[in-house]
Amino acid sequence: MDIETLTIKEARRALDAKEFTAHDLAAAFLARIEKKNAELNAFLEVFVDVLEQADAADARIQKGESTPLLGIPLAIKDNILIKGKRVSAASKILDGYVAPYSAHVIERLQAQGAVFLGRTNMDEFAMGGSTENSAFGRTKNPHDLARVPGGSSGGSAAALAAHLCLGALGTDTGGSIRQPAALCGIVGMKGTYGSVSRFGAIAMGSSLDQIGPFAHTVEDTQTIFDAIAGHDARDATSLPDKKAVDKKPKVIGVPRAFLSQGTDPDVLARFEESLALLSAAGYEVRNIELPAVPHSLAVYYIVMPAEASTNLARFDGVRFGLAVPGEHVLDTYKKTRGQGFGKEVRRRILIGTYVLSSGYVDAYYRKAEAVRALIKNDFARAFAEVDIIATPTSPTPAFKAGEKEDPLAMYAADIFTVPVNLAGIPGISVPMKTVLRDGNELPVGIQFMATHGNEQALFTVGAACEAVMR
């Protein structure tokens, strides 16, 4: 087998045809991880029972079973719980913690017989856009080791881009699947808020977080999404199962006034070339206005820290994880959280606590929620006229490690992805060729957005984009 060209679809066909076994497939990826991971730091841990999982999949295949992901090797972001496995959210405060139960998405993948290779690196508690904020070292971009893979799901994205797995799971709070997918040249998507259960994912921003897939193709991405999506009674925000929308998208809306905000000229040129190819393939491309959407970054960086501050209050050195004894309870809290949390996590907790504090909650948090409602209304009006909205996924290709030391410069990289999470709509990033930086061809992505519950439109236009890019 050639794992550098293998897709989930082709692996499924070959496994069912007995051309190779799940054991062979898993062993091939383990060998590649052994060879490549040291320089990439994509995996924090490779599970010791990978071949046992593969053998169990082979036994099911021998009995004539076949599910889309039976025997398929996947990588799992280090904030998604697998019962009996360590999970740390790439933070010292959870180092050594073992999950007492499995996430809903893990249960669904295990039911299909997927093989979990290991847990991947990430920005601590998913706070970052570069995977430089991990307590266990940064992850490198396989296309240029001096550059970041994006974040916060950069470990999963880098692992897939380096062919260390056939698919991966990440979480997306403000673009943390789509942005690293674009920077690593793969496909990444988040569904409608509530389409995939958050049960068993370590929370950062509860009204924003969504688990989603990475894959090499749109078809493979849909295969993983279909496996993990569905109602879960344990998640109060989980949507009821309903028939997928099956309206073929025809009109693509482009908020061109919004695109001028810091987008590199060559990235914008690739975006326009992609739109021209889709137009030649039969799609109508239409300019639209999203007047409140340019405020998305300001809204996001109030709402998200507020929710993160609340969610991370549980890590106190008493119930689980790191405990640094102090002279009294408050001293224990201070020492544990001061030593256990990294700089970016502490920064966001401070911001979040401030905007929720008495005297400021009206001036900041409630005002941000009001503007969030305007952003949702912008999308609702736009989707009354168009089927899809398109933007670049990221305004730049992968940047060099350490290049964005200014937090505001790092936050600005999320300009095109955070509106999707604020509105709760689905979005997908698909590769759109490359741009040149320092003699290296670096991938960039195009982002498609659809109305609530219409993931199928994303898969349709995403596949069309793949076809015209060939």
C-alpha positions as semicolon CSV with decimal commas, in nm:
position;residue;x (nm);y (nm);z (nm)
1;M;0,000;0,000;0,000
2;D;0,105;0,361;-0,059
3;I;-0,014;0,543;0,250
4;E;0,091;0,879;0,103
5;T;-0,186;0,854;-0,157
6;L;-0,433;0,638;0,034
7;T;-0,778;0,772;0,120
8;I;-1,041;0,633;0,355
9;K;-1,257;0,538;0,057
10;E;-0,976;0,342;-0,110
11;A;-0,868;0,182;0,219
12;R;-1,226;0,066;0,279
13;R;-1,238;-0,096;-0,065
14;A;-0,899;-0,264;-0,018
15;L;-0,982;-0,391;0,332
16;D;-1,309;-0,540;0,215
17;A;-1,134;-0,696;-0,084
18;K;-0,873;-0,849;0,152
19;E;-0,587;-0,678;-0,035
20;F;-0,438;-0,596;0,304
21;T;-0,554;-0,626;0,662
22;A;-0,634;-0,365;0,923
23;H;-0,328;-0,496;1,110
24;D;-0,110;-0,427;0,804
25;L;-0,260;-0,081;0,768
26;A;-0,213;0,012;1,132
27;A;0,142;-0,124;1,133
28;A;0,227;0,090;0,829
29;F;0,107;0,405;1,002
30;L;0,283;0,316;1,325
31;A;0,608;0,279;1,131
32;R;0,559;0,617;0,969
33;I;0,477;0,779;1,303
34;E;0,796;0,629;1,445
35;K;0,988;0,786;1,158
36;K;0,823;1,128;1,135
37;N;0,666;1,228;1,465
38;A;0,986;1,325;1,645
39;E;1,041;1,619;1,409
40;L;0,673;1,719;1,390
41;N;0,552;1,664;1,749
42;A;0,204;1,593;1,612
43;F;0,128;1,303;1,849
44;L;0,163;1,345;2,224
45;E;0,104;0,974;2,273
46;V;0,074;0,671;2,048
47;F;-0,154;0,414;2,207
48;V;-0,002;0,078;2,301
49;D;-0,310;-0,117;2,190
50;V;-0,324;0,002;1,827
51;L;-0,251;-0,341;1,680
52;E;-0,500;-0,502;1,918
53;Q;-0,766;-0,261;1,792
54;A;-0,670;-0,348;1,434
55;D;-0,688;-0,722;1,503
56;A;-1,038;-0,676;1,645
57;A;-1,133;-0,492;1,325
58;D;-0,988;-0,774;1,114
59;A;-1,198;-1,027;1,308
60;R;-1,510;-0,828;1,222
61;I;-1,407;-0,805;0,857
62;Q;-1,350;-1,181;0,845
63;K;-1,708;-1,227;0,963
64;G;-1,828;-1,025;0,665
65;E;-1,890;-0,698;0,847
66;S;-1,825;-0,368;0,674
67;T;-1,876;-0,017;0,805
68;P;-1,726;0,298;0,649
69;L;-1,457;0,328;0,919
70;L;-1,397;-0,035;1,018
71;G;-1,019;-0,076;1,054
72;I;-0,946;0,286;0,952
73;P;-0,660;0,448;1,156
74;L;-0,760;0,784;1,307
75;A;-0,586;1,043;1,525
76;I;-0,775;1,205;1,814
77;K;-0,719;1,555;1,952
78;D;-0,603;1,559;2,313
79;N;-0,920;1,718;2,450
80;I;-1,156;1,435;2,347
81;L;-1,202;1,166;2,611
82;I;-1,134;0,796;2,545
83;K;-1,212;0,581;2,847
84;G;-0,896;0,447;3,011
85;K;-0,665;0,672;2,806
86;R;-0,480;0,978;2,924
87;V;-0,618;1,316;2,818
88;S;-0,456;1,648;2,905
89;A;-0,582;1,920;2,668
90;A;-0,204;1,981;2,626
91;S;-0,193;2,134;2,975
92;K;0,025;2,062;3,276
93;I;-0,281;2,098;3,495
94;L;-0,421;1,773;3,349
95;D;-0,094;1,588;3,284
96;G;-0,142;1,224;3,379
97;Y;-0,522;1,245;3,401
98;V;-0,702;0,932;3,273
99;A;-1,048;0,965;3,116
100;P;-1,317;0,783;3,319
101;Y;-1,557;0,767;3,024
102;S;-1,559;0,812;2,646
103;A;-1,691;1,101;2,441
104;H;-2,004;1,041;2,236
105;V;-1,804;1,071;1,914
106;I;-1,559;0,807;2,039
107;E;-1,844;0,569;2,117
108;R;-1,980;0,614;1,766
109;L;-1,640;0,556;1,605
110;Q;-1,575;0,251;1,823
111;A;-1,912;0,109;1,715
112;Q;-1,790;0,134;1,355
113;G;-1,457;-0,030;1,445
114;A;-1,224;0,263;1,383
115;V;-0,866;0,226;1,507
116;F;-0,737;0,507;1,734
117;L;-0,366;0,566;1,680
118;G;-0,310;0,817;1,959
119;R;-0,378;1,164;2,093
120;T;-0,255;1,471;1,909
121;N;-0,098;1,796;2,024
122;M;-0,296;2,117;2,050
123;D;-0,295;2,466;2,193
124;E;-0,353;2,434;2,567
125;F;-0,728;2,399;2,632
126;A;-0,774;2,487;2,262
127;M;-0,664;2,846;2,324
128;G;-0,458;2,953;2,024
129;G;-0,429;2,953;1,649
130;S;-0,087;2,797;1,596
131;T;-0,032;2,501;1,833
132;E;0,255;2,696;1,988
133;N;0,075;2,716;2,323
134;S;0,101;2,347;2,415
135;A;0,265;2,265;2,746
136;F;0,444;1,982;2,560
137;G;0,613;2,177;2,283
138;R;0,493;2,321;1,955
139;T;0,384;2,119;1,652
140;K;0,551;2,189;1,316
141;N;0,392;2,223;0,974
142;P;0,491;1,931;0,745
143;H;0,514;2,171;0,448
144;D;0,776;2,387;0,624
145;L;0,908;2,288;0,967
146;A;0,984;2,651;1,052
147;R;0,613;2,732;1,027
148;V;0,310;2,654;1,240
149;P;0,037;2,408;1,138
150;G;-0,235;2,638;1,269
151;G;-0,441;2,572;1,576
152;S;-0,575;2,481;1,807
153;S;-0,611;2,140;1,637
154;G;-0,267;2,168;1,478
155;G;-0,151;1,824;1,594
156;S;-0,439;1,648;1,417
157;A;-0,392;1,858;1,103
158;A;-0,015;1,802;1,090
159;A;-0,055;1,428;1,153
160;L;-0,291;1,395;0,859
161;A;-0,091;1,622;0,628
162;A;0,221;1,415;0,704
163;H;0,028;1,091;0,634
164;L;0,055;0,967;0,991
165;C;-0,317;0,871;0,987
166;L;-0,606;0,845;0,741
167;G;-0,835;1,087;0,924
168;A;-0,850;1,283;1,246
169;L;-1,077;1,456;1,492
170;G;-1,036;1,812;1,613
171;T;-1,246;2,070;1,792
172;D;-1,348;2,405;1,645
173;T;-1,437;2,701;1,869
174;G;-1,343;2,986;1,635
175;G;-1,186;2,807;1,338
176;S;-0,962;2,555;1,513
177;I;-1,035;2,283;1,256
178;R;-1,078;2,491;0,941
179;Q;-0,775;2,718;0,989
180;P;-0,517;2,440;1,045
181;A;-0,678;2,244;0,761
182;A;-0,610;2,539;0,530
183;L;-0,254;2,588;0,656
184;C;-0,175;2,217;0,615
185;G;-0,345;2,161;0,278
186;I;-0,621;1,922;0,387
187;V;-1,000;1,932;0,432
188;G;-1,152;2,025;0,769
189;M;-1,507;2,103;0,872
190;K;-1,736;2,186;1,163
191;G;-2,104;2,108;1,150
192;T;-2,402;2,310;1,263
193;Y;-2,380;2,382;1,636
194;G;-2,541;2,082;1,806
195;S;-2,507;1,845;1,510
196;V;-2,221;1,664;1,688
197;S;-2,242;1,599;2,062
198;R;-1,995;1,786;2,282
199;F;-2,028;1,520;2,554
200;G;-1,675;1,409;2,643
201;A;-1,496;1,706;2,489
202;I;-1,312;1,926;2,740
203;A;-1,503;2,254;2,721
204;M;-1,352;2,588;2,630
205;G;-1,640;2,799;2,493
206;S;-1,958;2,601;2,539
207;S;-2,176;2,801;2,298
208;L;-1,904;2,783;2,032
209;D;-1,724;2,445;2,058
210;Q;-1,787;2,170;1,803
211;I;-1,604;1,844;1,733
212;G;-1,535;1,782;1,366
213;P;-1,329;1,585;1,113
214;F;-1,010;1,627;0,911
215;A;-0,952;1,419;0,597
216;H;-0,768;1,425;0,265
217;T;-1,086;1,456;0,058
218;V;-1,432;1,604;0,099
219;E;-1,583;1,257;0,056
220;D;-1,368;1,116;0,338
221;T;-1,458;1,416;0,554
222;Q;-1,826;1,343;0,502
223;T;-1,767;0,978;0,594
224;I;-1,624;1,076;0,934
225;F;-1,886;1,347;0,992
226;D;-2,171;1,107;0,918
227;A;-2,020;0,864;1,169
228;I;-1,995;1,115;1,456
229;A;-2,305;1,330;1,398
230;G;-2,633;1,253;1,568
231;H;-2,844;1,324;1,875
232;D;-2,704;1,254;2,220
233;A;-2,937;1,282;2,520
234;R;-2,637;1,356;2,747
235;D;-2,572;1,687;2,567
236;A;-2,843;1,947;2,625
237;T;-2,733;2,135;2,312
238;S;-2,747;1,826;2,088
239;L;-2,991;1,866;1,800
240;P;-3,257;1,603;1,731
241;D;-3,192;1,372;1,440
242;K;-3,362;1,491;1,124
243;K;-3,346;1,429;0,754
244;A;-3,056;1,608;0,588
245;V;-3,132;1,901;0,360
246;D;-3,086;1,785;0,002
247;K;-3,099;2,107;-0,199
248;K;-2,818;2,135;-0,451
249;P;-2,639;2,467;-0,405
250;K;-2,630;2,693;-0,709
251;V;-2,554;3,045;-0,585
252;I;-2,234;3,139;-0,399
253;G;-2,233;3,467;-0,209
254;V;-1,908;3,657;-0,157
255;P;-1,879;3,938;0,103
256;R;-1,604;4,117;-0,087
257;A;-1,604;4,426;0,136
258;F;-1,520;4,196;0,427
259;L;-1,232;4,024;0,244
260;S;-1,007;4,329;0,232
261;Q;-0,934;4,306;0,605
262;G;-0,567;4,206;0,611
263;T;-0,583;3,934;0,345
264;D;-0,253;3,875;0,162
265;P;-0,285;3,973;-0,207
266;D;-0,176;3,630;-0,336
267;V;-0,422;3,451;-0,106
268;L;-0,696;3,677;-0,238
269;A;-0,583;3,603;-0,593
270;R;-0,608;3,227;-0,532
271;F;-0,954;3,282;-0,388
272;E;-1,072;3,473;-0,696
273;E;-0,922;3,205;-0,923
274;S;-1,116;2,940;-0,732
275;L;-1,440;3,135;-0,768
276;A;-1,377;3,174;-1,142
277;L;-1,334;2,798;-1,177
278;L;-1,656;2,734;-0,984
279;S;-1,835;2,991;-1,199
280;A;-1,714;2,811;-1,512
281;A;-1,847;2,488;-1,360
282;G;-2,198;2,635;-1,342
283;Y;-2,220;2,815;-1,007
284;E;-2,349;3,170;-0,992
285;V;-2,117;3,397;-0,790
286;R;-2,289;3,696;-0,635
287;N;-2,167;3,983;-0,415
288;I;-2,337;4,010;-0,075
289;E;-2,324;4,240;0,226
290;L;-2,268;4,124;0,585
291;P;-2,260;4,458;0,769
292;A;-2,225;4,328;1,127
293;V;-1,982;4,044;1,050
294;P;-1,667;4,264;1,057
295;H;-1,734;4,302;1,432
296;S;-1,704;3,923;1,479
297;L;-1,349;3,926;1,616
298;A;-1,434;4,179;1,886
299;V;-1,746;3,983;1,981
300;Y;-1,564;3,649;1,982
301;Y;-1,279;3,768;2,201
302;I;-1,532;3,878;2,464
303;V;-1,773;3,583;2,450
304;M;-1,510;3,309;2,425
305;P;-1,289;3,422;2,718
306;A;-1,602;3,471;2,930
307;E;-1,710;3,113;2,866
308;A;-1,354;2,982;2,902
309;S;-1,313;3,157;3,237
310;T;-1,626;2,986;3,362
311;N;-1,539;2,643;3,221
312;L;-1,183;2,642;3,354
313;A;-1,290;2,736;3,707
314;R;-1,327;2,363;3,776
315;F;-0,949;2,312;3,755
316;D;-0,870;2,413;4,112
317;G;-0,621;2,157;4,245
318;V;-0,889;1,989;4,455
319;R;-1,103;1,763;4,236
320;F;-0,868;1,630;3,969
321;G;-0,544;1,699;3,786
322;L;-0,247;1,891;3,921
323;A;-0,252;1,990;4,288
324;V;0,011;2,223;4,434
325;P;-0,045;2,238;4,812
326;G;-0,065;2,581;4,972
327;E;-0,098;2,714;5,324
328;H;-0,476;2,742;5,285
329;V;-0,743;2,675;5,020
330;L;-0,703;3,004;4,834
331;D;-0,325;2,960;4,829
332;T;-0,372;2,610;4,683
333;Y;-0,594;2,755;4,408
334;K;-0,341;3,023;4,325
335;K;-0,040;2,794;4,315
336;T;-0,213;2,517;4,121
337;R;-0,361;2,745;3,857
338;G;-0,051;2,963;3,835
339;Q;0,178;2,666;3,772
340;G;-0,070;2,451;3,582
341;F;-0,198;2,699;3,325
342;G;0,013;2,850;3,048
343;K;0,039;3,218;2,957
344;E;-0,237;3,226;2,695
345;V;-0,482;3,038;2,916
346;R;-0,416;3,276;3,206
347;R;-0,461;3,574;2,972
348;R;-0,801;3,453;2,852
349;I;-0,920;3,365;3,202
350;L;-0,833;3,718;3,316
351;I;-1,014;3,875;3,018
352;G;-1,316;3,652;3,068
353;T;-1,340;3,718;3,438
354;Y;-1,311;4,091;3,376
355;V;-1,591;4,110;3,115
356;L;-1,822;3,910;3,345
357;S;-1,745;4,115;3,653
358;S;-1,990;4,347;3,826
359;G;-1,991;4,684;3,655
360;Y;-1,853;4,553;3,327
361;V;-2,085;4,268;3,227
362;D;-2,330;4,517;3,065
363;A;-2,058;4,718;2,895
364;Y;-1,885;4,418;2,743
365;Y;-2,043;4,073;2,763
366;R;-2,409;4,163;2,713
367;K;-2,323;4,412;2,442
368;A;-2,117;4,143;2,264
369;E;-2,412;3,902;2,282
370;A;-2,634;4,170;2,127
371;V;-2,393;4,215;1,836
372;R;-2,374;3,835;1,806
373;A;-2,747;3,839;1,739
374;L;-2,691;4,095;1,461
375;I;-2,425;3,869;1,307
376;K;-2,669;3,577;1,309
377;N;-2,928;3,799;1,139
378;D;-2,674;3,897;0,871
379;F;-2,625;3,533;0,781
380;A;-2,998;3,461;0,787
381;R;-3,065;3,744;0,541
382;A;-2,778;3,637;0,317
383;F;-2,893;3,275;0,303
384;A;-3,234;3,393;0,186
385;E;-3,058;3,501;-0,135
386;V;-2,765;3,258;-0,174
387;D;-2,700;2,891;-0,100
388;I;-2,334;2,916;0,002
389;I;-2,109;3,192;0,134
390;A;-1,739;3,178;0,044
391;T;-1,430;3,346;0,189
392;P;-1,064;3,253;0,220
393;T;-1,024;3,032;0,528
394;S;-0,726;3,228;0,657
395;P;-0,599;3,570;0,542
396;T;-0,245;3,429;0,519
397;P;-0,068;3,097;0,465
398;A;0,112;2,932;0,756
399;F;0,327;3,184;0,941
400;K;0,663;3,120;1,104
401;A;0,680;3,003;1,465
402;G;0,720;3,300;1,696
403;E;0,615;3,544;1,424
404;K;0,292;3,651;1,594
405;E;0,407;3,722;1,949
406;D;0,154;4,006;1,971
407;P;-0,171;3,837;2,084
408;L;-0,382;4,075;1,875
409;A;-0,192;3,978;1,559
410;M;-0,259;3,612;1,639
411;Y;-0,627;3,678;1,703
412;A;-0,661;3,860;1,369
413;A;-0,581;3,534;1,187
414;D;-0,930;3,413;1,290
415;I;-1,112;3,692;1,106
416;F;-1,287;3,466;0,852
417;T;-1,357;3,166;1,073
418;V;-1,503;3,305;1,396
419;P;-1,828;3,435;1,238
420;V;-1,925;3,074;1,160
421;N;-1,905;2,972;1,527
422;L;-2,083;3,285;1,649
423;A;-2,373;3,211;1,414
424;G;-2,370;2,836;1,480
425;I;-2,370;2,753;1,108
426;P;-2,163;2,479;0,936
427;G;-1,837;2,554;0,755
428;I;-1,574;2,363;0,560
429;S;-1,222;2,445;0,439
430;V;-1,102;2,295;0,110
431;P;-0,748;2,338;-0,034
432;M;-0,717;2,597;-0,313
433;K;-0,364;2,550;-0,444
434;T;-0,060;2,724;-0,294
435;V;0,127;3,053;-0,250
436;L;0,504;3,105;-0,241
437;R;0,687;3,204;0,078
438;D;1,065;3,188;0,122
439;G;1,094;2,947;-0,171
440;N;0,830;2,708;-0,033
441;E;0,488;2,637;-0,182
442;L;0,245;2,671;0,109
443;P;-0,118;2,559;0,093
444;V;-0,413;2,792;0,144
445;G;-0,781;2,714;0,178
446;I;-1,121;2,835;0,066
447;Q;-1,401;2,833;0,322
448;F;-1,762;2,756;0,238
449;M;-2,049;2,828;0,478
450;A;-2,410;2,708;0,463
451;T;-2,728;2,765;0,658
452;H;-2,814;2,566;0,971
453;G;-2,843;2,193;0,908
454;N;-2,729;2,209;0,546
455;E;-2,394;2,029;0,572
456;Q;-2,480;1,847;0,250
457;A;-2,447;2,174;0,058
458;L;-2,092;2,209;0,193
459;F;-2,001;1,857;0,082
460;T;-2,151;1,920;-0,264
461;V;-1,975;2,250;-0,332
462;G;-1,658;2,125;-0,161
463;A;-1,643;1,824;-0,393
464;A;-1,706;2,054;-0,691
465;C;-1,417;2,273;-0,576
466;E;-1,189;1,969;-0,551
467;A;-1,288;1,868;-0,903
468;V;-1,210;2,205;-1,063
469;M;-0,878;2,227;-0,877
470;R;-0,744;1,904;-1,027
